[in-house]
Amino acid sequence: MVTTTENPPTPPTGDPPVVAHRRWWRRPWMAPLGFVAVVFLVFSLPPYLTGDPAASRVPAPPGFPAYYPLLVAHVLFASVAMVTCFLQVWPWFRQRPVAHRYVGRTYVFAGVLPAGLAGLVIGAVSPFGPVIAVSNVMLALLWLSFTVVGYRMARRRRFADHRRWMTRSFALTFSIITNRVWSVVLFLTLSPHLETTFKGDETMLIMTVAGLGGWLGWTVPLLAVEWWLERGDAARRRARSRAGTARTWA
């Protein structure tokens, strides 16, 4: 493996610094992540490729005819975001600056921005109640904000900050998958309490599951990413402190 310096010189072409990474098969989390993303898309996309509102897994609220077209747009653009995001976090792919830059622009302008704006509208009028609606709006706003800030950091050649913000964006891009996992767990956990806690009201049960699953779906991954980022920062601070101490005593 080639060893690089901590702060390699910036290439004159305007590309981000290229740092050697471990080979792709030494990143064991990439294969499961890609597999889960493909399975999720294969399961989620087909109903929205037919153009038939009756095939939608999300019922449209009454009096809002634009809901289904916006939902289809959100699903399609979010699928672009998920595929391109996977490529962007793949260390092997990030070593190809030109491809990384163009796929990154696709992620931002043909993925997150249109998907986030459509999601902001349809999320605010969710048929599953106000709790999930607030979660949807917060998620869309943060997703858009993290991605735009990350893009601006890259344009300013602040690549360390770019990586931090895009890591947060990645967490929210894939949070739709963890949302589904939480929803299944919550439904199985709360269903036995239908006749007691929920007084036999299935609508209230569904709204509760949707609301809790929606909030947990994106807050838990985002907190995990923040912990991971802070852990890395702390390790770098300790390394700099040790290096400074070593120079002092040299």
N, C-alpha and C positions, 0 to 999 in steps of 0.2 A: 504494500500500500504506500502511496506517495504521501509524505508528510508536508503540510503546508504551514505557513506562518499564521499567526492569529489574525492579522489584518493584512491580507494580500493586497497588492496594488490594484487599483481600479483599471480595467481594460480601457484603452483609448476609444473603443467603439461605442462607449456609453452603456455597455452591458454591466450587470451587477458583477461583483467579484465572484470568481469561480473557485469553490472550495472543494477539495477532494472528499468524497463520501464513501462510506462502505458500499460494497456491491449490493445490488438490489435484493438478492436472496438473504442478505444479512439483516434486512429490515423485516422481521417476520410478521409485523402487523399490516404490511401492505397487501399481501394476498388475501387475508380475511376481509379487510376493508373493501377491496375491489369486488370480492365475491358477494358480500352483503349488498353493496351498491347495485350490482347487476341484478341480483335477485329482486331487490326492492323495485327497481325500475321495470323489470319484466312483469311484476305483479301489478304495479300502480298505473303504468301508462296506457295499456290497451283500452280501458273504458273511456278514455278521453280522446282517443284517436278516431272514434266512430262518428263524432259530431252529434250523438244522440243524448240529450239531457237525461233521458230515462236510465241510461247506463251509468250515470254519475254516482259515485259512492257518497257524495255530499248533497243533501237536498237543498234546492235553491229556496231562499226566503221569499215569501209572497211579495209581489209588487216591485220586484227588482229584476227585470228581464235581462239586464247586462251581467247578472251574476255568473251564469254558466259560461259565456264567452271569456270573462275575466278568469274564471276558475281554470278553464282549458289553457289559457295563456300562461297562467301561473304555473301549472303543472309542467307544461312544455319547456318554458324558460328555466324553471327550477331543475329540470332534468339536465339541461345543458350545463347549468351551474354545478351540478353534482359530478358529472363526468369530467369537466375541465378542472374542477377543484381537486379531484383525485389525482389528475396528472400533475397539478401544481405542487402537491405535497409529496409526490414520489421523488425521493432524492436522486435517483438515476436521471429522471427527466429534468430536474432543476439544473443539472450540469450542462444542459444545452440552452444557453442564454437566449438565442433567437427564438427557438420554439417556446421556451418558457414565457417570453415577453408576449408573443402573439396569442398563445393560449390564455395567458393572463388577461389580455384585453377582451378576449371572447368571454371569459368568466365574468368580467365586470359588466360589459355592455350588452352581451347577448344572453347573459345568465342572471346575475344577481339584480341588476337595476330593473329590468322589466318584470322579473319574477317578484321582487320585493315591492314594487309599486302596485302591481296587481294584487299581491297578497295583503297589502295594507288596506285596500278597499274591501276585498271580500272577507278579510279577517274581522273587520269592524262590524260586519253584519252577519256574523256566524249564526247559523240556525241552532247551535248547541249552547246558547246562553251567554250571559255577559262576562262570566269568569274567563272562558276561553277566548272571548272577543278581545278582552283587555290583553291577554297573553299574546294573541296573534298580532295586535297592533304594536306591542312592545318588541316582539321578536322581529317584525318587519322593519321597524325604525332602527333597531340596533344592527340588524343585518346590513341594511343600506349604509348606515353610518360607518361601521367597521370597514366595509369594503371600499367606500369612497375615501376614507382616511388612508387606508392601506395603499390604494392606487396613487393618491397624492404623495405619499411618502416615497414611493418608487420613482415618481416623476421628479422629485427633489433629490433623488439619489441617496436617500436616507434608508439604506437597505435593511439595517437592523430593525428600525421602527416599522418598515414595510412588512417584514416577516412577522413581527409581533401582532400587528393589526390583521394581517391576512390569516394568521393562525386562529384568531378569534372568529373571523368570518368563516373559516373552515368548520369550526365547531357548530356554528349556527346553520351552515349549509347541510350538514349531516344530522342535525338535531331532529329532522323529520323522522328519521329511522328510530332514534331512541324514544321519540314521542309514541310511535306505534308499540314499542316494547312496553313502555309504561302503561299504555292504555289496556293492553291485554292483561298485564299483571293486576292492574286496578280492577278491571271488570271481574276477573276470577276471584279477587279478594272481597269485593263489595257485593257481588250478586247474591251470596247467601243472606245478606241483610236487607234484601228487597222488601220483605214483608214487615220488618221491624223498623230499622233506621229510616227507610224511605217510604214507609206506609203503603207499600204496594205500587208506588208511582214509578213506572219504568222510565218515563221522561226525565224525572229528577235523577234517577240512577245514571242515565246516559250523560246528562249534563255534568254531573259530578265527576264521572270518569273522564269526560272530555276536558273539563277544566283542570283537574289535577294532572292528567297526562300531558296537557298542553304546557303547563308551567314547568313541570319536572323535565319534560322533553328537552327544553333548551337551557334551563338554568343549571342543571347538573353538569352537562358537558362544558358550559361556559366556565363554571367554577373550577372544573377539573383542568381546563386549559390555563386559567389564571394561576392555579397552583403550580402547574408545570412550568409556566413562564417565570414565576417568582423563584421557583427552585433553581432554574437555570441561572437567573440573575445572581442569586445568593452564591452559587458555586463559582461564578466568574469573579464576584467580589472577593471571595476567599482566596482564589488563585492570584488575583492582583495583589492582595495583602501579603501573601506569602512571597510573591516575587519582589515586592517592595522591601520586605524585611531582609530577604536574601541579599539584595543590592546594598542595603544599609550596612550589613555585616561583612560584605565582601572587601 
